[in-house]
Amino acid sequence: MNIFILDDEEVIVDSLGSMLKSIGSDKDNIYGYTDYRKFLEDIKTKKCDILFIDIRLDNTNGIELIKENGIYLKGTKLIYITGYDEYIEDVFETELVYLIKKPLNEEKVEKAYLKAIEKINKENKVIVVKTLKETRKVKINEIYYIESDARLVNIHLKNEVLVSYGKLSDMEEMLKGNFLRTHKSYLVNLERVKSYKHNQIILDNGKVIPISRNSISKVKNEIFDYVKEEV
């Protein structure tokens, strides 16, 4: 596993590297950077499995850096580090795993690391869906959202919609932990959430999902709990 750390403070890079050596596997390779230009050079030739990146870097913004260089970070599990609450909503502009609030400590770092490992392990996890025409396996991370329609559920993937008999509540129970009920008719994959407003969620494919009035507070809390440790 290749773990990259990018922070403009050398003390943070060194401290985080030491924590990860203690927490992680002996097989983990840890690369630390204070210069984002060197980091950008290396991700072109080295696979980055997990990236711990400060949002506020010298002369640049970590979120913008990820957006501009996403081609080299496909599959990378992003863990943002910040000391500023003002950036919390901005992190949803990229597909992140976790958000750590400074000051860092081993407990926070371990939570983030384990969540990234869990996500990596789940990437190939599948469910069996019996559609109206066939029975097939579907990777959970390929599902964007599920919509109920009378006695049917419509499972929305990137390029197709699978229609199956069933209840949304049964799908919610099956997918508990990674999916969020935003409305009586919608179940959303939290990994696909790009941003949210007061009464709607925007997925990373541009789809807008409504949030029911009674669910607004619950949805907001669950989204933040998904990416941010309690502080």
Beta strands, then each sheet from edge to edge (+ up, - down):
strand 1: 2-6
strand 2: 29-33
strand 3: 50-54
strand 4: 56-57
strand 5: 60-61
strand 6: 77-82
strand 7: 96-101
strand 8: 126-130
strand 9: 135-139
strand 10: 145-149
strand 11: 152-156
strand 12: 161-165
strand 13: 179-183
strand 14: 186-189
strand 15: 193-197
strand 16: 200-203
strand 17: 208-210
sheet 1: 2+ 1+ 3+ 6+ 7+
sheet 2: 4+ 5-
sheet 3: 8+ 9-
sheet 4: 12+ 11- 10+ 14- 13+
sheet 5: 15+ 16- 17+
end
